[in-house]
């Protein structure tokens, strides 16, 4: 099953640059906006300007932890939460919730 996921990511995934403590890595992953009722309006005006409140989903085989960053299509995202998904003893992929880095509190 892990090999099938690798093949799907290779064929259909986007090229994402993951910025880790050990350096940057170009990986294939799925990165897409999370749709939800609270996110029908992609941005809202605040006293500091427009804020994009959308969350993004990362599915990939590269391990990411909260606080890690990744870049896709010229936009940098910060990992809010993440966890590995496994079947039995085999880790298949990582799931992570992302937000645009400029909106993330540092």
N, C-alpha and C positions, 0 to 999 in steps of 0.2 A: 504494500500500500504506500509506503514511503517513496518508493521509486515512481509510482504513478503521480504522486503529488509533485515530485521534482519535475517530471515531464510536463505536467499542466502549467506549473510556474514558468518553466523555460519557454513553453510555446505561447502562453497567453498573458503572462505577468508583465508588469512594467519594470523598467530598470530604475531602481531606487538606490540612492547612495546613503548608506547607514554610517553615521558618525559615532564611533565607539572610542573608548579610552585607548585602545591599541591601534587606532588609525581608522581611516575611511575604507569602506568596502562597497563595491558596486554589486548589488544582488538583484535577483528577480523576485518580485512579490506582487501581491494584489494590494492596491491602495485605492480606496474609494470613500466618498462621503457617506456618512451614516444618515439615513433618513429617519425622521421621527417627528412626532406632532409638535414638540417644542422647538423644532428647527425649521418650520415652514418658511420663516423669513430668514434668509441667509445672513443678513446683517442688520444691526440696529444702531441708531445714533445715541451716543452718550456724550457727556460733557467733554470727553477727550477725543471725540470723533467717532467714526464708524468702527464697529466691532463685529467681526465674523464669528458667530457663535457655533458654527458647525463643528461636529466631531468627524474624525476620519477613522477608517478601519484599516489595519495592516494585517495581512496574512502572509507569512513567509517563513522560511526555514532558518533564518538568522535570528539568534536570540537577541531580544531587546528588553531593556529594563526601564522602569519609570525614570524620566529625566534624560534618557538618550534622545538623540535627534536624528532625523533623516530628511533628505531632500529629494523631491520629485517635481519635475516640470518647473523648476526655478523657485519652488516654495519650500521652506523649511518647516518641519513639523516636530513637535516634542511628544514623547511617549508619556501619556497620563497613567496608564495601567497596562499590564501585560501578563500573559501566562502561557505556558506551553500546553499543547493538546497532544495527548498520547492515546494509543491503543495498546493495552497491556503494558509491556516494558518498552515499547517503541515510541519515541517522541516523533510525531509527524510534522508539526508546524507550530509557529508562535502566533498568537492572536494578540493584538494591541489596539487600544483606543488612543488616538492622537488628537492634538489640537495644533493649530498654526502657532509656530514658535513666537511670533511677535505678540500674540495675545497671552501667551503663557507667562505666569508669574515666575520670576527667577529667584 
